[in-house]
Amino acid sequence: MKYKKIILAGGNGQLGKALAGHYKYDTEQILVLSRRPQADQGNIKTLVWDGRTMGDWAQQLEGADMLINLCGKNVNCRYTEKNKEEIITSRVEPTNLLGKVVDGLIHPPKLWINAASATIYRHAEDRPQDEETGEIGYGFSIEVCKIWEKTFFDLELPNTRKVALRIGIVLGRNDGALPRLINLVKAGMGGKQGDGQQYVSWVHEQDVVKTTEWLMQHPEINGVINCTAPEPVKNTDLMKELRHAYGIPIGLPAPAWLLEIGAALIGTETELILKSRWVVPKRLLDAGFRFQFARVAHAVKDILSIRF
């Protein structure tokens, strides 16, 4: 086996399942920290925790090759005061707890990847945002990103390399943004959202997985890394690509005012759709990382060929 042990904190979601599915072939043991008990699946074992308190699970992190923290309440909700508090605490508390555990281990994980978000950058239609020259934005979602990254990097763990992975909008086979967009296309509502000029910084879920393994193999890399495909697309082009995949020539557009009404009805925020995320993975590209899915057309074709 290539790896001895990999820890996935909050690993029951889309990315956690993709990571476990990839690493199970090359890893002796994959441990998923989850609030819900799950039956073991071969070498994938679930350890129950609450993300706040120490437990028997803590010693299981001893000797791990990599810890990936994916914890956090889904931001696809209305930003009420209650939801805002939960969004922040569901990220900060598990990160602090994991930091305390790692600090007390004799053989701590060699690498800790904290799932961050590419939404930390400002709304950008004028130029791409990278790790060196990108400008941090403002607003609640950006504050969440800043607080979470500060919590992570404030942890003093001299024997564990730390990487904050600023992940774009993940396109996956079973969950995430793509199935929802596909439903709009099928319903004849697959036109542009807003003016359609906002950039979508996307990434295929398998390239996120590939990035984590590449980071294990490159111990010289630490700090902040943008994990987005090198070719972001405008919203209007993404929707056109999805319509093309289904042979649907046109789709009704959704102007901003209509999105505001719809978001209120289904309990979400229009920022998730209308913010222009023009983010590029400069550090990965400069260091020689090669994306398997650099163009959205290839990503969509791959996902749809397997999903249906």
C-alpha positions, -999 to +999 in steps of 0.1 A: +000+000+000+012+035-008-003+051+023-009+039+058-038+061+070-058+090+058-083+110+079-114+126+064-130+150+089-166+156+078-161+132+050-197+121+043-204+147+017-196+149-020-159+155-018-154+131+011-170+103-008-149+111-039-117+111-018-125+079+000-134+062-033-100+072-047-077+065-018-093+031-008-072+013-034-038+026-021-044+031+016-044+006+044-070+025+064-093+055+057-110+070+088-140+092+084-149+115+113-187+119+112-216+128+135-235+099+121-224+062+126-219+043+093-212+007+086-176-001+077-169-004+039-138-025+035-109-003+047-132+028+051-142+031+088-164+058+104-154+073+138-183+092+155-174+126+169-193+158+175-167+182+162-164+199+196-151+175+222-123+150+226-131+113+224-117+079+217-114+089+180-086+113+188-058+087+191-068+072+158-051+102+141-017+090+153+006+082+124-017+094+096-002+104+063-028+131+057-057+148+074-083+165+053-108+187+071-141+191+051-163+202+080-188+230+077-225+237+074-237+240+038-238+277+028-268+270+004-292+287+029-306+321+038-281+341+058-302+344+090-284+352+122-289+316+133-275+302+101-246+326+101-236+315+135-238+278+125-219+284+093-190+299+113-190+276+143-193+245+122-160+254+106-141+270+135-149+245+163-138+213+144-106+231+132-096+242+167-104+207+180-084+190+154-055+214+161-055+204+198-055+167+189-027+170+163-006+190+187-008+163+213+002+134+190+036+117+190+034+111+153+010+137+139-003+137+103+024+148+079+000+170+059-032+188+069-054+201+041-081+224+052-109+228+027-113+266+022-132+285-005-124+304-036-152+328-028-128+346-005-118+368-035-139+399-045-165+399-073-142+401-103-151+407-140-121+428-148-092+404-141-084+370-126-076+365-089-046+344-079-029+337-046-004+364-050-023+394-065-059+385-058-080+409-037-100+397-008-136+408-010-161+418+016-195+405+029-206+376+051-193+347+030-159+364+027-157+369+065-164+332+070-135+324+047-112+348+065-121+336+100-117+300+090-083+304+074-071+325+103-082+298+127-063+272+107-031+291+102-030+304+138-025+268+149+012+262+157+020+227+145+057+225+136+056+188+126+026+191+103+025+209+069-006+229+064-024+238+032-056+258+029-072+246-004-094+274-018-118+252-038-140+265-065-175+253-074-171+215-075-187+197-105-193+161-095-212+130-105-237+127-077-240+160-059-231+196-058-240+224-083-242+204-115-273+182-109-292+214-100-281+232-131-290+201-152-325+201-138-329+237-149-318+228-184-342+199-186-370+221-175-363+246-203-350+272-178-313+267-187-306+303-199-282+327-183-286+338-147-285+375-141-267+391-170-247+359-175-213+377-175-203+366-140-174+341-140-178+306-126-145+292-112-153+255-113-133+223-107-140+187-115-142+167-083-115+143-095-091+172-100-097+181-063-088+145-054-058+146-077-046+179-061-046+163-026-024+135-037-001+158-056+003+179-024+013+148-005+040+142-031+053+178-030+064+186+006+078+220-005+042+233-010+023+249+019+001+279+027-028+290+004-036+271-028-063+279-053-080+247-064-100+258-095-098+247-131-074+269-152-101+280-176-131+296-157-162+302-178-189+329-178-223+318-166-238+322-200-212+299-215-216+273-188-254+271-193-248+270-231-225+240-226-251+222-205-278+229-231-256+216-258-249+184-239-287+177-238-294+189-273-316+218-260-309+249-282-325+275-259-333+281-223-353+308-205-330+333-187-334+342-151-329+380-145-316+391-111-349+402-098-365+368-105-335+351-088-341+372-057-377+360-055-367+324-062-339+324-037-362+336-010-388+309-018-363+280-017-342+294+012-309+304-003-289+335-014-284+349-049-248+355-042-241+318-048-252+324-085-246+361-092-211+366-077-184+366-104-156+342-092-127+346-116-101+326-098-071+309-113-047+282-097-014+301-102+006+282-076-005+248-088+003+256-124+036+273-117+046+242-097+038+218-126+004+204-116-016+193-146-054+193-145-071+163-160-102+185-168-090+220-177-120+228-199-156+228-187-167+209-219-145+180-211-156+180-174-193+180-184-188+153-209-170+131-184-196+136-156-226+131-178-212+099-194-209+083-160-239+098-143-264+086-168 
